[in-house]
Amino acid sequence: MEENDYDRHPIPDPYALLVITRKGELRKVNCPFRVLCTAPLKEVKYNSVCYVTKVIADDEYNSMYYRIGKYYFRHTFFRIYIAF
C-alpha cells in the first residue's frame, strides 16, 4: 500500500506502540523500532530486519499497519525484534 492510502486513519500516537514483554511487563516502544519479516512480501525479503517509522490503524481499528520505507504492511507479517 502506498503512503497516502492510510495517512487519514491515525491512532493516538502513531510513533509509538505498547507491547507486553515475555515477563508480562507493559513497555512503550518508540519509532523507529526493528521488526523481523515473517512472510514473503514483494517489497520486503522474508526473514529480513526492517525499521517501522509509523503505526496506523484501519477505519474500525481492527487492523494495524506498519510503515516501512514508503509502504504500509499489516503488522501480522512482522515480529517485533527488540530485547528488553
Secondary structure per residue as TSV (DSSP state, phi and psi in degrees):
chain	resnum	aa	ss	phi	psi
A	1	M	-	360.0	140.1
A	2	E	B	-77.8	162.4
A	3	E	G	-55.9	-45.8
A	4	N	G	-71.5	-15.5
A	5	D	G	-65.6	-30.4
A	6	Y	T	-124.5	3.2
A	7	D	T	-64.1	-17.6
A	8	R	T	-85.8	0.7
A	9	H	S	-122.0	74.5
A	10	P	-	-78.0	161.4
A	11	I	-	-111.5	169.4
A	12	P	S	-49.7	-45.0
A	13	D	-	-132.2	96.8
A	14	P	T	-72.6	-1.0
A	15	Y	T	-116.1	21.8
A	16	A	E	-156.0	159.9
A	17	L	E	-143.5	140.1
A	18	L	E	-94.8	130.7
A	19	V	E	-128.7	157.7
A	20	I	E	-107.7	124.8
A	21	T	-	-75.6	171.9
A	22	R	T	-63.2	-23.9
A	23	K	T	-84.9	-1.1
A	24	G	S	87.1	12.8
A	25	E	-	-89.6	143.0
A	26	L	E	-89.2	125.2
A	27	R	E	-130.0	148.8
A	28	K	E	-98.6	128.8
A	29	V	E	-113.3	121.2
A	30	N	E	-92.1	147.6
A	31	C	S	-74.3	145.9
A	32	P	S	-80.6	139.7
A	33	F	E	-127.7	155.9
A	34	R	E	-85.5	143.3
A	35	V	E	-134.8	155.2
A	36	L	E	-106.6	127.2
A	37	C	E	-74.7	123.3
A	38	T	-	-110.3	11.0
A	39	A	S	-143.4	145.5
A	40	P	-	-72.7	118.1
A	41	L	-	-120.3	157.4
A	42	K	S	-64.4	-42.3
A	43	E	S	-92.7	-13.6
A	44	V	S	-132.5	132.2
A	45	K	-	-73.5	143.0
A	46	Y	T	-58.7	137.7
A	47	N	T	69.1	18.5
A	48	S	-	-97.7	155.7
A	49	V	E	-96.5	131.6
A	50	C	E	-129.6	168.4
A	51	Y	E	-113.9	129.6
A	52	V	E	-90.2	126.1
A	53	T	-	-106.8	-11.6
A	54	K	E	-160.4	149.5
A	55	V	E	-125.3	130.4
A	56	I	E	-135.5	170.7
A	57	A	E	-128.6	163.4
A	58	D	-	-80.9	-177.0
A	59	D	T	-55.5	-41.2
A	60	E	T	-95.5	3.8
A	61	Y	S	59.9	32.3
A	62	N	-	-88.8	-30.9
A	63	S	-	-125.2	145.9
A	64	M	E	-112.9	144.6
A	65	Y	E	-126.9	141.7
A	66	Y	E	-102.5	137.7
A	67	R	E	-92.2	120.9
A	68	I	E	-128.8	114.8
A	69	G	T	67.5	-128.8
A	70	K	T	-103.3	8.3
A	71	Y	E	-113.6	157.6
A	72	Y	E	-111.3	136.3
A	73	F	E	-130.0	147.7
A	74	R	E	-60.5	141.1
A	75	H	G	-64.4	-20.7
A	76	T	G	-68.7	-14.1
A	77	F	G	-85.6	1.2
A	78	F	E	-137.1	157.7
A	79	R	E	-123.1	132.2
A	80	I	E	-63.5	131.1
A	81	Y	-	-116.0	68.2
A	82	I	-	-138.3	160.4
A	83	A	-	-122.2	138.1
A	84	F	-	-106.9	360.0
